[in-house]
Amino acid sequence: MWQKIIDHFQTLESRPVERMILLVSGMLLLWLIEGAIPLISLQYKKNKWRHASVNFTFTVIHLIIHTGFGVLIVLLSDACKQGGFGLSNWLNTSVLGSIVISFLVLDLFGGWLVHLVQHKTKALWRFHIIHHSDTNVDVTTGLRHHPIESVLRGIFFLMGVVVSGAPVYAVMIYQTLLVLSTQFTHANISLPKWIDKPLSFVFVSPNMHKVHHHWQQPYTDSNYGAVLAIWDRLFGTYEHLEPSQIKYGLDRYYPNEEDENLRLLMKHPFGKMDG
């Protein structure tokens, strides 16, 4: 069984069409579910398609950038293996052990830590604002990242690969789950509390992540996790807010009425910023 898993994910990076099909399929499924059980009644500027086109433009740019990082990840992973570097190699772990260690470290560095750093560093926050400026958070919001932020996320991910010594198959497993989790946690879907609350003790749930998109601090500066919720609970960055109280957008830094202005979103981080 493990060999089949290794063989499939070991070469997944070289099959971009398969990865794109997975991403689009997950997005379309959640898009349909959003219409059936919406968490919040969203008020799009024009319509859902216009909103999606803006976010999908950022998504395509993000994927192109991370395709380039994919080459670096493979080279770095192989270098760690050959040099015996990283936790997986130092501990001489089994296949399962490598997957678990890689998952934890990559989620810490590429999910929680890079997110925290962007909120706490003024120069980086101005790029992350583009993600938070969306006043209608839905499944398309997940990869709404300014290109500079996409590069930063790639750098932190590489750091996670070095620390964990993650083999390529473990990296691909995590990245696949990361994409699905990102879509799921941003999707405008209403889960029963008896599902969402227990889920949020281990994994980031939709309600938990929506708090992070609330327009006011300190809620904006909380719930940084990508896949695992344990980091926010462990490091004291967890906040709770009832979905009925959540309002998306920003209380400063960027005009909420321009959240679908693609040209302004691209250039805004380079200009003067109040707040």
Backbone as JSON, one array per atom type, in Angstrom:
{
  "sequence": "MWQKIIDHFQTLESRPVERMILLVSGMLLLWLIEGAIPLISLQYKKNKWRHASVNFTFTVIHLIIHTGFGVLIVLLSDACKQGGFGLSNWLNTSVLGSIVISFLVLDLFGGWLVHLVQHKTKALWRFHIIHHSDTNVDVTTGLRHHPIESVLRGIFFLMGVVVSGAPVYAVMIYQTLLVLSTQFTHANISLPKWIDKPLSFVFVSPNMHKVHHHWQQPYTDSNYGAVLAIWDRLFGTYEHLEPSQIKYGLDRYYPNEEDENLRLLMKHPFGKMDG",
  "N": [[0.83, -1.21, 0.0], [1.85, 1.27, 0.9], [3.86, 1.64, -0.96], [2.45, 2.07, -3.32], [1.26, 4.51, -2.73], [3.52, 6.13, -2.44], [4.61, 5.92, -5.05], [2.6, 7.16, -6.54], [2.42, 9.85, -5.55], [5.06, 10.66, -5.69], [5.66, 11.39, -8.26], [3.81, 13.31, -8.83], [4.19, 16.05, -9.09], [5.07, 16.33, -11.67], [2.81, 16.1, -13.12], [0.92, 18.31, -13.94], [-1.62, 18.77, -15.06], [-3.31, 16.89, -13.89], [-3.22, 17.8, -11.25], [-4.4, 20.3, -11.56], [-6.98, 19.56, -12.37], [-7.9, 18.38, -10.02], [-7.92, 20.61, -8.32], [-9.78, 22.34, -9.59], [-12.05, 20.69, -9.64], [-12.6, 20.34, -6.91], [-13.16, 22.98, -6.25], [-15.44, 23.54, -7.82], [-17.29, 21.71, -6.76], [-17.56, 22.62, -4.09], [-18.5, 25.13, -4.67], [-21.07, 24.57, -5.6], [-22.16, 23.5, -3.25], [-22.08, 25.72, -1.62], [-24.19, 27.21, -2.63], [-26.3, 25.71, -1.79], [-26.19, 25.4, 1.05], [-25.51, 28.04, 2.4], [-23.26, 29.92, 4.49], [-23.22, 32.65, 5.1], [-25.17, 35.33, 3.8], [-24.05, 36.55, 0.98], [-23.08, 39.64, -0.57], [-22.47, 40.4, -3.56], [-20.56, 42.65, -5.63], [-21.21, 42.93, -8.38], [-21.86, 40.33, -9.6], [-21.62, 36.79, -8.79], [-19.95, 35.53, -10.6], [-18.33, 37.59, -11.65], [-16.92, 38.3, -9.35], [-15.61, 35.89, -8.87], [-13.95, 35.78, -11.12], [-12.01, 37.74, -10.67], [-10.71, 36.76, -8.36], [-9.88, 34.3, -9.35], [-7.99, 35.04, -11.19], [-5.85, 35.86, -9.57], [-5.41, 33.35, -8.44], [-4.49, 31.78, -10.62], [-2.07, 33.1, -11.21], [-0.73, 32.63, -8.8], [-0.51, 29.82, -8.89], [1.16, 29.49, -11.11], [3.52, 30.69, -10.19], [4.1, 28.96, -8.07], [4.49, 26.63, -9.42], [6.99, 27.0, -10.45], [8.38, 27.05, -8.02], [7.99, 24.43, -7.4], [9.89, 22.98, -8.81], [12.2, 23.74, -7.43], [11.59, 22.68, -4.96], [11.64, 19.9, -5.4], [14.36, 19.56, -6.08], [15.56, 20.46, -3.72], [14.51, 18.71, -1.83], [15.6, 16.29, -2.71], [18.29, 16.89, -2.33], [18.41, 17.11, 0.46], [17.87, 14.49, 1.13], [20.07, 13.11, 0.03], [22.11, 14.33, 1.46], [21.46, 13.61, 3.98], [19.97, 15.33, 5.62], [17.71, 17.1, 7.82], [14.72, 16.48, 9.8], [13.35, 14.04, 9.21], [15.34, 12.5, 8.03], [17.37, 12.52, 9.97], [16.12, 11.14, 12.04], [15.68, 8.8, 10.82], [13.21, 7.81, 9.79], [10.24, 5.82, 9.12], [8.17, 5.29, 6.16], [5.57, 6.18, 6.84], [6.23, 7.65, 9.11], [7.83, 9.68, 7.98], [5.93, 10.99, 6.43], [4.17, 11.97, 8.4], [5.88, 13.64, 10.01], [6.78, 15.44, 8.05], [4.34, 16.55, 7.27], [3.54, 17.91, 9.62], [5.67, 19.78, 10.02], [5.74, 21.18, 7.56], [3.2, 22.3, 7.58], [3.4, 23.92, 9.79], [5.45, 25.78, 9.07], [4.85, 26.55, 6.34], [2.18, 27.09, 6.53], [1.06, 28.13, 9.14], [3.2, 29.79, 10.33], [4.27, 31.51, 8.28], [2.0, 32.95, 7.76], [1.48, 34.24, 10.19], [3.8, 35.88, 10.32], [3.34, 37.59, 8.18], [1.24, 39.11, 9.13], [2.38, 40.39, 11.28], [4.5, 41.87, 10.32], [5.01, 44.92, 8.93], [5.82, 45.62, 6.29], [5.27, 43.3, 4.89], [2.63, 42.82, 5.45], [1.23, 44.66, 3.9], [1.02, 43.42, 1.44], [-0.39, 41.12, 2.02], [-2.8, 42.16, 2.64], [-4.36, 42.2, 0.39], [-5.54, 39.7, 0.23], [-7.21, 39.82, 2.46], [-8.89, 41.86, 1.79], [-11.11, 41.06, 0.45], [-14.53, 41.25, 0.42], [-16.46, 39.42, 0.23], [-16.2, 36.51, 1.15], [-15.56, 33.43, -0.2], [-15.35, 30.15, -1.76], [-13.59, 30.79, -3.82], [-11.85, 32.61, -2.75], [-9.7, 31.51, -1.46], [-7.05, 31.2, -2.73], [-6.44, 33.8, -3.29], [-3.99, 35.64, -3.54], [-1.57, 38.2, -3.51], [1.0, 38.42, -6.0], [3.59, 38.84, -4.85], [3.22, 37.96, -2.26], [2.75, 35.29, -2.8], [5.28, 34.45, -3.58], [6.65, 34.8, -1.15], [5.34, 32.9, 0.45], [6.18, 30.63, -0.86], [8.91, 30.65, -0.24], [8.93, 30.25, 2.56], [7.83, 27.74, 2.55], [9.86, 26.26, 1.38], [11.71, 26.46, 3.44], [10.44, 24.86, 5.32], [10.67, 22.38, 4.05], [13.44, 21.95, 4.2], [13.88, 21.87, 7.02], [12.29, 19.67, 7.77], [13.24, 17.73, 6.1], [11.76, 16.61, 4.13], [10.63, 14.03, 2.01], [9.89, 13.88, -1.53], [7.36, 12.69, -2.1], [6.0, 13.03, 0.33], [5.83, 15.79, 0.47], [4.15, 16.34, -1.71], [1.82, 15.04, -0.91], [1.12, 16.61, 1.31], [0.77, 19.14, 0.04], [-1.38, 18.63, -1.66], [-3.46, 18.12, 0.18], [-3.42, 20.6, 1.42], [-4.35, 22.39, -0.56], [-6.99, 21.44, -0.89], [-7.93, 21.85, 1.72], [-7.7, 24.63, 1.94], [-9.61, 25.51, 0.1], [-11.91, 24.43, 1.28], [-12.0, 25.66, 3.86], [-12.41, 28.32, 3.23], [-14.74, 28.32, 1.85], [-18.12, 29.33, 1.5], [-19.93, 27.91, 3.35], [-22.32, 26.38, 5.5], [-21.77, 24.58, 8.27], [-23.07, 22.2, 10.58], [-22.92, 22.89, 14.09], [-22.18, 20.73, 15.66], [-20.51, 19.35, 14.05], [-18.62, 21.19, 13.06], [-17.38, 22.36, 15.39], [-16.07, 20.21, 16.95], [-14.33, 19.42, 14.91], [-12.68, 21.64, 14.67], [-10.85, 21.44, 16.72], [-8.73, 19.97, 15.91], [-8.38, 20.21, 13.09], [-8.43, 23.03, 10.84], [-11.48, 24.57, 10.63], [-14.33, 25.64, 8.61], [-15.87, 27.69, 9.99], [-14.04, 28.46, 11.94], [-11.92, 29.55, 10.45], [-13.2, 31.66, 9.16], [-13.43, 33.59, 11.09], [-10.95, 34.76, 11.09], [-11.14, 36.37, 8.9], [-12.75, 38.4, 9.66], [-13.56, 41.84, 9.81], [-12.47, 43.47, 11.82], [-9.78, 43.99, 14.11], [-9.07, 42.35, 17.26], [-9.61, 40.06, 15.85], [-8.91, 39.69, 13.18], [-6.2, 39.25, 13.43], [-5.75, 36.49, 14.16], [-6.24, 32.88, 14.38], [-4.49, 31.63, 12.37], [-3.87, 29.25, 11.15], [-3.47, 26.75, 8.51], [-4.02, 24.03, 7.66], [-3.95, 22.4, 10.0], [-5.39, 22.97, 13.2], [-4.08, 23.02, 15.55], [-1.83, 24.61, 15.96], [-2.65, 27.28, 16.41], [-4.06, 27.0, 18.77], [-2.05, 26.03, 20.4], [-0.12, 28.1, 20.42], [-1.53, 30.27, 21.31], [-3.07, 31.9, 19.59], [-5.67, 31.63, 18.93], [-9.06, 32.48, 18.27], [-12.56, 32.95, 18.89], [-15.64, 33.48, 17.26], [-19.04, 34.05, 16.71], [-20.61, 33.01, 13.68], [-22.72, 34.65, 12.8], [-21.97, 37.14, 13.62], [-19.88, 37.91, 12.07], [-18.21, 40.04, 9.79], [-16.97, 40.71, 6.68], [-13.86, 41.95, 5.18], [-11.91, 44.98, 5.57], [-11.09, 47.25, 8.23], [-9.55, 49.4, 7.74], [-6.76, 50.53, 5.73], [-7.4, 49.56, 3.08], [-9.8, 50.37, 0.56], [-12.98, 49.05, 0.94], [-14.94, 49.02, -1.01], [-13.58, 48.69, -3.34], [-12.82, 46.09, -3.73], [-12.91, 44.37, -5.86], [-11.45, 45.44, -7.84], [-9.14, 44.76, -9.94], [-6.78, 45.9, -11.04], [-6.13, 47.93, -9.19], [-5.81, 46.37, -6.9], [-3.5, 44.96, -7.52], [-1.51, 46.97, -7.65], [-1.74, 48.45, -5.3], [-0.29, 47.65, -2.87], [2.22, 48.82, -3.26], [1.99, 51.49, -2.97], [1.32, 54.49, -1.0], [0.26, 53.92, 2.29], [-2.28, 54.11, 4.64], [-2.85, 53.91, 8.2]],
  "CA": [[0.0, 0.0, 0.0], [2.69, 2.46, 1.0], [4.6, 1.8, -2.21], [1.53, 2.67, -4.29], [1.12, 5.92, -2.34], [4.79, 6.77, -2.78], [4.74, 5.99, -6.51], [1.63, 8.14, -7.07], [2.74, 11.22, -5.16], [6.45, 10.95, -6.01], [5.72, 12.02, -9.59], [2.64, 14.17, -9.0], [4.65, 17.36, -9.51], [5.24, 16.31, -13.12], [1.49, 15.94, -13.74], [0.17, 19.53, -13.59], [-3.02, 18.68, -15.49], [-4.01, 16.14, -12.84], [-3.33, 18.68, -10.08], [-5.38, 21.34, -11.9], [-8.3, 18.93, -12.35], [-8.25, 18.23, -8.61], [-8.22, 21.93, -7.78], [-11.02, 22.84, -10.2], [-13.15, 19.82, -9.21], [-12.92, 20.7, -5.52], [-13.76, 24.31, -6.25], [-16.8, 23.45, -8.38], [-18.14, 21.0, -5.8], [-17.85, 23.52, -2.98], [-19.3, 26.22, -5.25], [-22.45, 24.08, -5.6], [-22.6, 23.35, -1.86], [-22.3, 27.09, -1.12], [-25.53, 27.64, -3.03], [-27.3, 24.92, -1.07], [-26.15, 25.67, 2.5], [-24.6, 29.17, 2.62], [-23.03, 30.36, 5.87], [-23.6, 34.06, 5.15], [-25.74, 35.83, 2.56], [-23.04, 37.45, 0.42], [-23.58, 40.72, -1.43], [-21.45, 40.65, -4.57], [-20.64, 43.98, -6.25], [-21.98, 42.73, -9.61], [-22.4, 38.97, -9.49], [-20.66, 35.81, -8.29], [-18.99, 35.24, -11.66], [-17.37, 38.69, -11.7], [-16.12, 38.14, -8.14], [-14.76, 34.71, -9.07], [-12.95, 36.05, -12.16], [-10.93, 38.49, -10.03], [-9.98, 35.84, -7.48], [-9.25, 33.23, -10.12], [-6.8, 35.63, -11.8], [-4.8, 35.71, -8.56], [-5.16, 31.92, -8.29], [-3.67, 31.33, -11.75], [-0.72, 33.65, -11.01], [-0.18, 31.89, -7.65], [-0.15, 28.47, -9.32], [2.32, 29.61, -12.0], [4.69, 30.93, -9.33], [4.42, 27.78, -7.27], [5.0, 25.61, -10.33], [8.43, 27.25, -10.42], [8.87, 26.59, -6.72], [7.92, 22.98, -7.39], [11.19, 22.5, -9.27], [13.13, 23.95, -6.33], [11.22, 21.75, -3.89], [12.16, 18.58, -5.77], [15.82, 19.61, -5.97], [15.91, 20.61, -2.31], [14.16, 17.46, -1.16], [16.62, 15.3, -3.09], [19.56, 17.29, -1.69], [18.29, 16.75, 1.88], [17.96, 13.02, 1.21], [21.45, 12.73, -0.25], [22.98, 14.83, 2.52], [20.99, 13.14, 5.29], [19.61, 16.51, 6.41], [16.3, 17.25, 8.15], [14.22, 15.6, 10.85], [13.03, 12.7, 8.7], [16.59, 11.77, 7.79], [18.08, 12.36, 11.25], [15.42, 10.14, 12.84], [15.6, 7.59, 10.0], [11.82, 7.42, 9.94], [9.57, 4.98, 8.13], [7.37, 6.07, 5.21], [4.52, 6.84, 7.6], [6.87, 8.65, 9.97], [8.23, 10.8, 7.13], [4.71, 11.71, 6.03], [3.68, 12.68, 9.58], [6.82, 14.72, 10.35], [6.74, 16.42, 6.96], [3.04, 17.23, 7.35], [3.56, 18.82, 10.77], [6.64, 20.86, 9.8], [5.32, 22.0, 6.42], [2.03, 23.07, 7.99], [3.87, 24.95, 10.73], [6.2, 26.8, 8.34], [4.17, 27.02, 5.14], [0.8, 27.46, 6.84], [0.87, 29.02, 10.29], [4.26, 30.76, 10.59], [4.32, 32.53, 7.23], [0.79, 33.76, 7.93], [1.75, 35.1, 11.35], [4.83, 36.86, 9.95], [2.73, 38.59, 7.31], [0.41, 40.0, 9.94], [3.2, 41.11, 12.25], [5.53, 42.66, 9.64], [4.3, 45.94, 8.17], [6.18, 45.56, 4.87], [4.64, 42.12, 4.31], [1.19, 42.96, 5.65], [0.64, 45.43, 2.81], [0.71, 42.48, 0.35], [-1.4, 40.18, 2.51], [-4.06, 42.9, 2.68], [-5.14, 41.86, -0.8], [-6.34, 38.53, 0.61], [-8.22, 40.23, 3.44], [-9.76, 42.92, 1.26], [-12.31, 40.44, -0.13], [-15.69, 41.45, 1.3], [-17.36, 38.29, 0.03], [-15.33, 35.33, 1.24], [-16.14, 32.16, -0.64], [-14.34, 29.16, -2.14], [-12.61, 31.39, -4.72], [-10.97, 33.52, -2.0], [-8.6, 30.76, -0.88], [-5.74, 31.49, -3.31], [-6.4, 35.22, -3.67], [-2.76, 36.17, -2.96], [-0.75, 39.05, -4.37], [2.17, 37.64, -6.45], [4.71, 38.94, -3.9], [2.89, 37.06, -1.14], [2.93, 33.93, -3.3], [6.72, 34.18, -3.51], [6.99, 34.66, 0.27], [4.83, 31.6, 0.9], [7.07, 29.63, -1.42], [10.17, 30.67, 0.52], [8.68, 29.59, 3.85], [7.61, 26.31, 2.28], [11.19, 25.69, 1.2], [12.28, 26.35, 4.78], [9.83, 23.68, 5.92], [11.25, 21.2, 3.41], [14.78, 21.78, 4.76], [13.79, 21.47, 8.43], [11.69, 18.34, 7.88], [13.89, 16.75, 5.23], [10.61, 15.93, 3.54], [10.76, 13.41, 0.69], [8.97, 14.49, -2.5], [6.0, 12.16, -1.96], [5.39, 13.63, 1.51], [5.53, 17.18, 0.1], [2.99, 16.33, -2.6], [0.65, 14.69, -0.1], [0.73, 17.8, 2.07], [0.29, 20.2, -0.85], [-2.71, 18.24, -2.12], [-4.39, 18.36, 1.29], [-3.43, 22.04, 1.66], [-5.24, 23.0, -1.55], [-8.36, 21.06, -0.54], [-8.27, 22.51, 2.98], [-7.85, 26.06, 1.66], [-10.92, 25.68, -0.53], [-12.94, 24.07, 2.26], [-12.1, 26.63, 4.97], [-12.89, 29.61, 2.72], [-16.06, 28.14, 1.23], [-19.24, 29.93, 2.24], [-20.84, 26.81, 3.68], [-22.74, 26.31, 6.89], [-21.7, 23.25, 8.87], [-23.67, 22.12, 11.92], [-21.92, 23.09, 15.15], [-21.7, 19.45, 16.19], [-19.44, 18.91, 13.15], [-17.59, 22.23, 12.95], [-16.65, 22.59, 16.63], [-15.07, 19.14, 17.21], [-13.34, 19.44, 13.83], [-11.76, 22.76, 14.87], [-9.83, 21.14, 17.73], [-7.59, 19.35, 15.22], [-8.23, 20.81, 11.77], [-9.07, 24.33, 10.64], [-12.83, 24.4, 10.11], [-14.81, 26.85, 7.95], [-16.23, 28.74, 10.94], [-12.82, 28.92, 12.61], [-11.13, 30.42, 9.58], [-13.94, 32.87, 8.82], [-13.13, 34.59, 12.14], [-9.72, 35.43, 10.63], [-11.51, 37.33, 7.85], [-13.57, 39.47, 10.23], [-12.94, 43.12, 9.44], [-11.86, 44.17, 12.95], [-8.81, 43.36, 15.0], [-7.98, 41.39, 17.11], [-10.03, 38.84, 15.15], [-8.1, 39.57, 11.96], [-4.89, 38.71, 13.84], [-5.97, 35.23, 14.88], [-6.6, 31.71, 13.55], [-3.6, 31.67, 11.21], [-3.62, 27.9, 10.64], [-3.86, 26.4, 7.15], [-4.69, 22.73, 7.71], [-4.1, 22.0, 11.39], [-5.8, 24.02, 14.14], [-3.33, 22.86, 16.79], [-0.84, 25.67, 16.14], [-3.3, 28.45, 17.01], [-4.38, 26.67, 20.17], [-0.78, 25.86, 21.11], [0.6, 29.37, 20.54], [-2.41, 31.31, 21.86], [-3.59, 32.81, 18.56], [-7.03, 31.19, 18.58], [-10.18, 33.33, 18.66], [-13.87, 32.43, 18.47], [-16.68, 34.48, 17.0], [-20.19, 33.42, 16.06], [-20.71, 33.38, 12.26], [-23.69, 35.73, 12.62], [-21.32, 38.41, 13.96], [-18.74, 38.15, 11.18], [-18.33, 40.96, 8.67], [-15.71, 40.6, 5.94], [-13.22, 43.16, 4.68], [-10.92, 45.62, 6.44], [-11.56, 48.5, 8.81], [-8.64, 50.42, 7.25], [-5.73, 50.07, 4.79], [-7.85, 49.4, 1.69], [-11.24, 50.66, 0.42], [-13.77, 47.83, 0.75], [-15.74, 49.08, -2.24], [-12.71, 48.41, -4.48], [-12.26, 44.74, -3.53], [-12.91, 43.63, -7.12], [-10.68, 46.25, -8.79], [-7.93, 43.98, -10.12], [-5.63, 46.78, -11.27], [-5.79, 48.58, -7.92], [-5.34, 45.32, -5.99], [-2.12, 44.63, -7.89], [-0.56, 48.06, -7.41], [-1.96, 49.1, -4.01], [0.77, 47.43, -1.86], [3.41, 49.6, -3.55], [1.71, 52.9, -2.74], [1.24, 54.98, 0.38], [-0.78, 53.19, 3.01], [-2.66, 54.69, 5.93], [-3.21, 52.95, 9.23]],
  "C": [[0.85, 1.25, 0.0], [3.45, 2.72, -0.29], [3.73, 2.45, -3.29], [1.36, 4.16, -4.01], [2.37, 6.7, -2.74], [4.91, 6.97, -4.29], [3.82, 7.05, -7.1], [2.07, 9.56, -6.79], [4.18, 11.63, -5.51], [6.58, 11.7, -7.34], [4.56, 12.98, -9.85], [3.02, 15.56, -9.5], [4.79, 17.45, -11.02], [3.93, 16.12, -13.87], [0.6, 17.13, -13.4], [-1.3, 19.48, -13.98], [-3.85, 17.96, -14.43], [-4.23, 17.02, -11.61], [-4.37, 19.77, -10.34], [-6.8, 20.78, -11.88], [-8.8, 18.78, -10.92], [-8.68, 19.56, -8.02], [-9.58, 22.43, -8.28], [-12.22, 22.01, -9.74], [-13.59, 20.15, -7.79], [-13.62, 22.03, -5.45], [-15.2, 24.28, -6.75], [-17.76, 22.76, -7.41], [-18.54, 21.91, -4.65], [-18.69, 24.71, -3.43], [-20.79, 25.83, -5.22], [-23.0, 23.98, -4.18], [-22.88, 24.72, -1.24], [-23.71, 27.56, -1.45], [-26.62, 26.93, -2.25], [-27.37, 25.26, 0.42], [-25.17, 26.82, 2.79], [-24.47, 29.54, 4.09], [-23.54, 31.78, 6.06], [-24.19, 34.44, 3.8], [-24.8, 36.9, 2.01], [-23.67, 38.45, -0.55], [-22.49, 41.09, -2.43], [-21.67, 42.01, -5.23], [-21.47, 43.91, -7.53], [-22.66, 41.37, -9.56], [-21.27, 38.02, -9.08], [-19.58, 35.5, -9.33], [-17.92, 36.31, -11.76], [-16.4, 38.58, -10.52], [-15.12, 36.99, -8.33], [-13.66, 34.99, -10.09], [-11.76, 36.81, -11.6], [-10.06, 37.55, -9.19], [-9.26, 34.75, -8.26], [-8.02, 33.74, -10.87], [-5.61, 35.52, -10.84], [-4.42, 34.24, -8.38], [-4.23, 31.4, -9.37], [-2.23, 31.83, -11.59], [-0.01, 32.9, -9.88], [0.29, 30.51, -8.09], [1.06, 28.48, -10.26], [3.59, 29.79, -11.18], [5.09, 29.67, -8.58], [4.78, 26.56, -8.13], [6.52, 25.74, -10.41], [9.06, 26.79, -9.12], [8.87, 25.07, -6.64], [9.24, 22.36, -7.83], [12.22, 22.6, -8.15], [12.86, 22.97, -5.19], [11.78, 20.36, -4.17], [13.67, 18.53, -5.6], [16.27, 19.66, -4.51], [15.63, 19.34, -1.53], [15.2, 16.38, -1.46], [17.96, 15.6, -2.42], [19.55, 16.92, -0.21], [18.45, 15.24, 2.06], [19.41, 12.55, 1.03], [22.41, 13.16, 0.86], [22.57, 14.37, 3.91], [20.56, 14.27, 6.2], [18.1, 16.55, 6.66], [15.82, 16.18, 9.12], [13.95, 14.18, 10.37], [14.28, 11.86, 8.5], [17.37, 11.54, 9.09], [17.47, 11.25, 12.09], [15.27, 8.81, 12.09], [14.2, 6.99, 10.06], [11.34, 6.5, 8.84], [8.82, 5.88, 7.15], [6.29, 6.86, 5.95], [5.11, 7.94, 8.48], [7.29, 9.88, 9.18], [7.04, 11.65, 6.72], [4.2, 12.56, 7.2], [4.57, 13.87, 9.94], [6.78, 15.82, 9.31], [5.46, 17.24, 7.02], [3.05, 18.28, 8.45], [4.47, 20.03, 10.51], [6.21, 21.77, 8.66], [4.1, 22.84, 6.77], [2.41, 24.18, 8.95], [4.54, 26.09, 9.98], [5.39, 27.41, 7.19], [2.73, 27.42, 5.36], [0.71, 28.51, 7.92], [1.91, 30.13, 10.39], [4.32, 31.86, 9.54], [3.13, 33.48, 7.34], [0.96, 34.74, 9.09], [2.72, 36.22, 10.99], [4.24, 37.95, 9.07], [1.86, 39.58, 8.08], [1.24, 40.87, 10.87], [4.28, 41.99, 11.61], [4.86, 43.63, 8.68], [4.56, 45.86, 6.67], [5.51, 44.39, 4.17], [3.12, 42.18, 4.4], [0.53, 43.68, 4.48], [0.31, 44.53, 1.6], [-0.39, 41.51, 0.77], [-2.78, 40.84, 2.6], [-4.96, 42.5, 1.51], [-6.03, 40.64, -0.53], [-7.49, 38.94, 1.52], [-9.2, 41.26, 2.91], [-11.04, 42.36, 0.65], [-13.47, 40.57, 0.85], [-16.74, 40.36, 1.13], [-16.53, 37.0, -0.02], [-16.08, 34.07, 0.83], [-15.01, 31.25, -1.12], [-13.26, 29.74, -3.05], [-11.6, 32.29, -4.01], [-9.68, 32.83, -1.56], [-7.22, 31.1, -1.4], [-5.67, 32.91, -3.87], [-5.18, 35.85, -2.97], [-2.06, 37.06, -3.97], [0.49, 38.23, -4.78], [3.36, 37.69, -5.49], [4.46, 38.04, -2.7], [3.09, 35.61, -1.56], [4.4, 33.52, -3.24], [7.14, 33.96, -2.06], [6.53, 33.31, 0.8], [5.7, 30.47, 0.37], [8.37, 29.52, -0.66], [10.01, 29.96, 1.86], [8.45, 28.1, 3.66], [8.94, 25.6, 2.08], [11.9, 25.51, 2.54], [11.73, 25.1, 5.48], [10.38, 22.38, 5.35], [12.63, 20.9, 3.99], [14.73, 21.26, 6.19], [13.28, 20.03, 8.56], [12.47, 17.28, 7.11], [12.86, 15.96, 4.47], [10.92, 15.31, 2.18], [9.67, 13.97, -0.24], [7.54, 13.99, -2.32], [5.28, 12.77, -0.76], [5.0, 15.09, 1.24], [4.26, 17.23, -0.73], [1.7, 15.96, -1.86], [0.17, 15.91, 0.67], [0.14, 18.87, 1.17], [-1.11, 19.89, -1.38], [-3.76, 18.52, -1.05], [-4.51, 19.85, 1.6], [-4.4, 22.75, 0.71], [-6.7, 22.71, -1.21], [-8.83, 21.76, 0.74], [-8.52, 24.0, 2.76], [-9.2, 26.35, 1.02], [-12.04, 25.47, 0.49], [-13.12, 25.15, 3.33], [-12.58, 28.01, 4.52], [-14.3, 29.51, 2.15], [-17.16, 28.7, 2.12], [-20.3, 28.87, 2.51], [-21.11, 26.78, 5.18], [-22.71, 24.87, 7.37], [-22.4, 23.27, 10.22], [-22.58, 22.26, 12.98], [-21.36, 21.78, 15.66], [-20.64, 18.83, 15.27], [-18.29, 19.91, 13.2], [-16.75, 22.37, 14.23], [-15.65, 21.48, 16.95], [-13.96, 19.13, 16.16], [-12.27, 20.48, 14.11], [-10.72, 22.53, 15.97], [-8.58, 20.53, 17.1], [-7.32, 20.03, 13.88], [-8.92, 22.17, 11.72], [-10.43, 24.09, 10.0], [-13.27, 25.7, 9.43], [-15.14, 27.99, 8.92], [-15.0, 29.32, 11.63], [-12.05, 29.88, 11.72], [-11.87, 31.71, 9.23], [-13.71, 33.98, 9.85], [-11.91, 35.41, 11.72], [-10.03, 36.5, 9.59], [-12.45, 38.41, 8.36], [-12.83, 40.8, 10.09], [-12.21, 43.83, 10.57], [-10.82, 43.32, 13.66], [-9.43, 43.32, 16.41], [-8.36, 40.14, 16.31], [-9.24, 38.61, 13.87], [-6.76, 38.92, 12.27], [-5.06, 37.46, 14.7], [-6.22, 34.12, 13.88], [-5.81, 31.68, 12.24], [-3.42, 30.32, 10.52], [-4.13, 27.67, 9.22], [-4.63, 25.08, 7.12], [-4.98, 22.34, 9.16], [-4.44, 23.19, 12.29], [-4.94, 24.02, 15.4], [-2.35, 24.0, 17.04], [-1.46, 26.89, 16.81], [-3.64, 28.19, 18.48], [-3.1, 26.55, 21.0], [-0.09, 27.19, 21.38], [-0.29, 30.55, 20.96], [-2.94, 32.3, 20.84], [-5.0, 32.41, 18.11], [-8.07, 32.17, 19.11], [-11.47, 32.69, 18.15], [-14.83, 33.6, 18.28], [-17.82, 33.78, 16.28], [-20.3, 33.9, 14.61], [-21.66, 34.55, 12.01], [-23.09, 37.11, 12.9], [-20.2, 38.79, 12.99], [-19.11, 39.09, 10.04], [-16.97, 40.98, 7.97], [-15.17, 41.95, 5.47], [-12.2, 43.69, 5.68], [-11.48, 46.92, 6.99], [-10.67, 49.68, 8.41], [-7.69, 49.78, 6.24], [-6.18, 49.99, 3.33], [-9.35, 49.66, 1.61], [-12.05, 49.41, 0.09], [-14.56, 47.83, -0.55], [-14.92, 48.76, -3.5], [-12.13, 46.99, -4.42], [-12.28, 43.88, -4.79], [-12.2, 44.41, -8.23], [-9.31, 45.61, -8.95], [-6.68, 44.85, -10.27], [-5.18, 47.43, -9.97], [-5.24, 47.56, -6.92], [-3.88, 44.97, -6.26], [-1.14, 45.72, -7.47], [-0.64, 48.68, -6.02], [-0.84, 48.87, -2.99], [2.02, 48.29, -2.06], [3.23, 51.09, -3.3], [1.71, 53.26, -1.28], [0.06, 54.31, 1.06], [-1.03, 53.82, 4.38], [-2.97, 53.58, 6.91], [-2.05, 52.21, 9.8]]
}
